[in-house]
Amino acid sequence: MVRLITHNMLACHVKNCTKDNFPLSFSEVELVIRPAPENLEFIQRFLPKLDWTALVDTARSLGDETLPENMPEEWSEDQLKALHHVLMEMHVEEGNMTCRGCGHVYPISNGIPNMLLAEHEVGR
């Protein structure tokens, strides 16, 4: 399952694709919400690893408007719960992730993204 916590770390690695290769854009998405146990301490510790702008833009592209435009300096419990929902409970089951830089499409099937590249696409 592609959760946004995972998506926030995925970039295109096609040979010579070095510009605008993050974040990958979702299309033709089947989105499923699956409740997950809250671990707000984990979410807080994970904050420095997030690309906030990419996360907010992606969440909004999937219909979630709960995250603020800018990352808060101080987090309320409700804000952490909203972030938990976006990172841990939003699952992309089917669809595509497309690189904005080169247009390469990474299909998602049964919640698993196919990030494998053909031999001619691999940079060495």
C-alpha positions as CSV (number, residue, x, y, z in Angstrom):
1,M,0.0,0.0,0.0
2,V,1.3,3.4,-0.9
3,R,0.9,5.6,2.2
4,L,1.8,9.3,2.0
5,I,4.6,8.7,4.5
6,T,6.2,6.5,1.9
7,H,5.3,8.6,-1.1
8,N,7.0,11.6,0.5
9,M,10.4,9.8,0.1
10,L,10.0,8.5,-3.5
11,A,11.6,10.2,-6.4
12,C,12.2,9.2,-10.0
13,H,15.5,7.5,-10.8
14,V,15.3,7.3,-14.5
15,K,18.7,7.9,-16.2
16,N,19.3,11.7,-16.7
17,C,16.1,12.6,-14.8
18,T,17.5,15.0,-12.3
19,K,15.1,18.0,-12.5
20,D,11.5,18.1,-11.1
21,N,11.7,14.4,-10.2
22,F,10.1,14.8,-6.8
23,P,7.3,14.5,-5.7
24,L,5.8,12.0,-8.1
25,S,2.2,13.0,-9.1
26,F,-0.7,10.7,-8.5
27,S,-3.3,10.0,-11.2
28,E,-6.2,7.6,-11.7
29,V,-6.1,6.9,-8.0
30,E,-8.2,4.5,-6.0
31,L,-7.8,5.9,-2.4
32,V,-8.7,3.9,0.6
33,I,-8.9,5.2,4.2
34,R,-7.7,2.5,6.7
35,P,-7.7,3.5,10.4
36,A,-4.3,3.0,12.0
37,P,-3.3,3.1,15.7
38,E,-2.2,6.6,16.6
39,N,1.4,7.1,17.6
40,L,1.7,10.8,17.9
41,E,5.1,10.6,19.4
42,F,6.3,8.8,16.2
43,I,4.7,11.4,14.0
44,Q,6.5,14.2,15.9
45,R,9.8,12.5,15.6
46,F,9.2,12.0,11.9
47,L,8.5,15.6,11.2
48,P,12.2,16.6,10.3
49,K,12.2,14.0,7.5
50,L,9.1,15.3,5.7
51,D,9.1,17.6,2.7
52,W,6.2,19.6,3.9
53,T,5.3,21.4,0.7
54,A,5.3,18.1,-1.2
55,L,3.2,16.4,1.5
56,V,0.6,19.2,1.6
57,D,0.3,19.4,-2.2
58,T,-0.1,15.7,-2.5
59,A,-2.7,15.4,0.2
60,R,-4.7,18.2,-1.4
61,S,-4.4,16.5,-4.8
62,L,-6.1,13.5,-3.1
63,G,-8.8,15.6,-1.6
64,D,-7.5,16.2,1.9
65,E,-7.4,19.8,3.0
66,T,-6.6,19.4,6.7
67,L,-2.9,20.2,6.7
68,P,-1.9,23.9,7.0
69,E,0.1,25.5,4.1
70,N,3.1,26.0,6.3
71,M,4.5,23.5,8.9
72,P,3.5,24.7,12.4
73,E,6.3,25.6,14.8
74,E,4.2,24.3,17.7
75,W,1.9,21.3,17.1
76,S,-1.5,20.9,18.8
77,E,-2.8,17.4,19.4
78,D,-5.5,17.9,16.7
79,Q,-2.9,19.0,14.2
80,L,-0.8,15.9,14.9
81,K,-3.9,13.7,14.5
82,A,-4.6,15.3,11.2
83,L,-1.0,14.6,10.1
84,H,-1.3,11.0,11.4
85,H,-4.4,10.6,9.2
86,V,-2.6,11.9,6.1
87,L,0.6,10.0,6.6
88,M,-0.7,6.7,8.0
89,E,-4.3,6.2,7.0
90,M,-4.5,7.4,3.4
91,H,-3.7,4.4,1.2
92,V,-3.4,4.5,-2.6
93,E,-4.4,1.1,-3.7
94,E,-4.5,1.5,-7.5
95,G,-3.3,4.2,-9.9
96,N,-0.1,5.8,-11.2
97,M,2.7,7.9,-9.9
98,T,4.2,10.1,-12.7
99,C,7.5,12.0,-12.7
100,R,7.0,15.6,-13.6
101,G,10.5,15.8,-15.0
102,C,10.6,13.0,-17.5
103,G,7.0,11.7,-17.6
104,H,7.9,8.1,-16.5
105,V,4.9,6.4,-15.0
106,Y,5.2,4.1,-12.0
107,P,2.0,2.0,-11.8
108,I,0.4,1.0,-8.5
109,S,-1.4,-2.3,-8.3
110,N,-2.9,-3.8,-5.2
111,G,-1.2,-1.1,-3.2
112,I,2.3,-1.9,-4.4
113,P,4.2,0.6,-6.5
114,N,6.3,-0.8,-9.3
115,M,9.5,1.2,-9.1
116,L,11.5,-1.1,-11.3
117,L,13.1,0.4,-14.3
118,A,13.9,-1.1,-17.7
119,E,17.6,-1.6,-18.3
120,H,17.8,1.3,-20.7
121,E,16.3,3.6,-18.1
122,V,18.8,2.9,-15.3
123,G,21.5,5.4,-14.7
124,R,24.9,4.0,-14.0
